[in-house]
Amino acid sequence: LPREQDRTEGAPEAGPRPATLVSLRRMPRDYLVWSLFTFFYGNFCCLGLAALVFSIKSRDAKVLGDVESAEEHGKTDRCLSVVALALAIVSMIVSIIVMATSMDKRNPRLIDRAG
């Protein structure tokens, strides 16, 4: 018992300590580069513009520290970018197919040279 008393006599009293909160939450992405690419190269029905607007809103919210709003705008931006690029790619493929098939009908000499 004497050893235990020696240790506890000089020790400070245990009391409430100030808590330090460390946020381990990852900052959401804003997809600005992807939105710019979609705006310039795949702006189908102005979806690229909408994606760019939501990307800028997400970046602004992230700078202000509003993580929930930044995350929500980032998700909307990503969905709009995916839809805009998918529709732009599909429309390009359809345009190429239509042009290739209509070229045969317009210029019959192309068929004679190939055959």
Residue pairs with C-beta under 8 A, 6 or more apart in sequence:
25 67
27 62
27 67
27 70
28 58
28 62
28 67
28 70
28 71
28 74
29 58
29 74
30 55
30 56
30 58
30 59
30 62
30 70
30 73
30 74
30 77
31 51
31 55
31 58
31 74
31 77
31 78
31 81
32 55
32 56
32 59
34 51
34 55
34 78
34 81
35 48
35 51
35 52
35 54
35 55
35 77
35 81
36 52
38 47
38 48
38 51
38 52
38 80
38 81
38 84
38 85
38 88
39 48
39 49
39 51
39 52
40 48
41 88
42 48
42 84
42 85
42 87
42 88
42 89
43 49
43 84
43 88
44 84
44 87
44 88
44 91
45 84
45 87
47 80
47 83
47 84
47 87
48 80
48 81
48 84
50 80
51 77
51 80
51 81
51 84
54 73
54 74
54 76
54 77
54 80
55 73
55 74
55 77
57 69
57 73
58 69
58 70
58 71
58 73
58 74
58 77
59 70
61 67
61 69
61 70
61 73
62 70
103 110
104 110
104 111
